[in-house]
Amino acid sequence: MFLPKALVVLAAAPFVGVLVSCSSASGTTSSDAVQAGSCVVITDNAAGAMKATTGDCSSAKATYRIAKVAAAQECAPSDAAFTGTVADKSTGLCLTPNFAADTCFADAGTRPAKAVDCSTKEATFKVIKRIDGQADELLCDAPATSFKTVANPKTTFCLAKP
């Protein structure tokens, strides 16, 4: 017995919905992926025990963007090297800043800087201005004393003492 094509499609529709819902029930979504362009919230930047979670790039807590999933020795000199766990998975990451304006950090050398309260003595720099869409240090003027530019996506961070 042959069924018209329209009936076959309608009969199969509930099964497609079941397959889609089963495949997305694994607990991971593309927004949880640790991939270049995603952002992370650094929860611990201790050498040898770094921890992070994925985060929304528009959140002030997501202080770094993943430039590359790679071992520390493969990172560009301007990247912060992350070796630790993200969502309970061990990984190596090369990170670029995704700092929000009016936030302070404790510099950690080649590791990701730690977000800190501006009134603490461990605060070593403050982001006084963030300029999206342009990577040009000449956009930073007084009271900025230094800068950080990121090529992708183009961003300029104007920095000063807290």
C-alpha positions in Angstrom: 0.0 0.0 0.0 1.4 3.4 -1.0 0.6 6.6 1.0 0.5 10.0 -0.5 3.7 12.0 0.2 1.9 14.6 2.3 0.7 11.8 4.7 4.2 10.3 5.0 5.6 13.7 5.9 2.8 14.4 8.5 3.2 10.9 9.9 7.0 11.3 10.3 6.8 14.8 11.9 6.3 13.6 15.5 9.4 11.3 15.2 11.6 14.1 14.0 10.6 16.2 17.1 11.5 13.2 19.3 14.9 12.9 17.6 15.6 16.6 17.9 14.6 16.7 21.6 16.7 13.6 22.4 19.8 14.9 20.6 19.7 18.2 22.5 19.2 16.5 25.9 22.9 15.8 26.2 23.4 18.8 28.4 25.8 20.6 26.1 24.8 23.3 23.6 26.8 25.3 21.1 26.8 28.2 23.6 28.7 26.0 26.1 31.4 25.1 23.5 34.9 26.0 24.3 35.9 27.5 20.9 37.6 30.5 19.4 35.3 33.6 19.7 33.6 32.3 22.9 34.0 34.1 26.2 35.0 32.8 29.6 34.6 33.8 33.2 37.8 33.2 35.0 36.9 31.8 38.5 40.5 30.9 39.5 43.7 32.1 37.8 46.2 30.3 40.1 49.1 28.8 38.3 48.5 25.1 37.7 44.9 25.2 38.9 43.1 27.6 36.6 39.3 27.3 36.4 36.8 29.0 34.2 33.3 28.7 32.8 31.9 29.8 29.5 30.0 33.1 29.6 28.0 35.6 27.6 30.5 38.0 25.9 28.3 40.9 26.8 28.6 40.2 30.5 31.2 42.2 32.5 32.0 38.9 34.3 33.2 37.3 31.0 36.6 39.0 31.1 38.3 37.0 28.3 37.6 35.9 24.8 39.1 32.7 23.5 41.5 33.5 20.6 42.6 29.9 20.2 42.1 26.5 21.8 45.8 25.5 22.2 48.7 24.8 24.6 50.3 27.9 26.3 53.4 27.7 24.1 51.2 28.2 21.0 49.7 31.5 22.2 50.7 34.8 20.8 52.9 36.9 23.1 50.0 39.3 23.6 47.6 36.6 24.7 47.0 35.4 28.2 47.7 31.6 28.5 45.2 29.5 30.3 45.9 25.9 31.3 43.2 24.4 33.5 39.5 23.4 33.4 36.5 24.9 31.7 33.2 23.3 32.7 35.2 20.3 34.2 37.2 19.7 31.0 40.9 20.1 30.9 42.0 22.5 28.2 44.6 25.0 27.1 43.4 28.4 25.8 44.9 31.5 24.4 42.9 34.5 25.6 42.4 38.1 24.7 40.8 40.7 27.0 37.1 41.3 27.0 37.3 43.8 29.9 34.4 46.1 30.8 35.0 49.8 31.4 35.4 50.8 35.0 36.7 47.5 36.2 40.0 46.7 38.0 42.4 43.8 37.7 45.4 42.3 39.4 48.0 41.7 36.7 49.1 38.0 36.6 51.9 38.2 34.0 51.2 35.7 31.2 48.2 34.2 33.0 44.8 35.8 32.8 44.5 38.9 35.0 42.1 38.5 38.0 39.2 40.9 38.3 39.4 42.6 41.7 37.7 45.4 43.6 39.4 48.7 42.7 39.9 49.7 46.4 42.1 46.7 47.1 45.9 47.0 47.0 46.2 44.0 44.7 44.5 46.1 41.9 47.2 47.0 39.4 45.2 48.5 36.6 41.8 49.9 35.8 40.0 49.9 32.5 38.9 53.5 32.2 37.6 53.2 28.6 36.6 50.5 26.2 36.3 51.3 22.5 34.6 48.6 20.4 35.2 48.4 16.6 38.6 50.0 16.6 42.1 48.8 17.6 44.0 52.0 17.9 46.0 53.1 20.9 45.9 56.7 19.8 42.2 56.7 20.9 43.4 56.6 24.5 44.1 60.0 26.1 44.6 61.3 29.6 44.1 60.0 32.2 45.0 56.7 30.5 48.6 55.7 31.1 48.7 52.6 28.9 46.5 50.6 26.5 45.7 47.2 25.2 44.4 46.5 21.7 42.8 43.4 20.3 42.6 42.7 16.6 39.6 40.3 16.5 37.1 41.7 17.3 38.8 45.1 17.1 38.8 46.6 20.6 40.9 49.2 22.4 41.2 49.2 26.2 42.5 52.4 27.8 44.2 51.6 31.1 45.3 53.6 34.2 46.3 53.0 37.8 43.2 52.3 40.0 
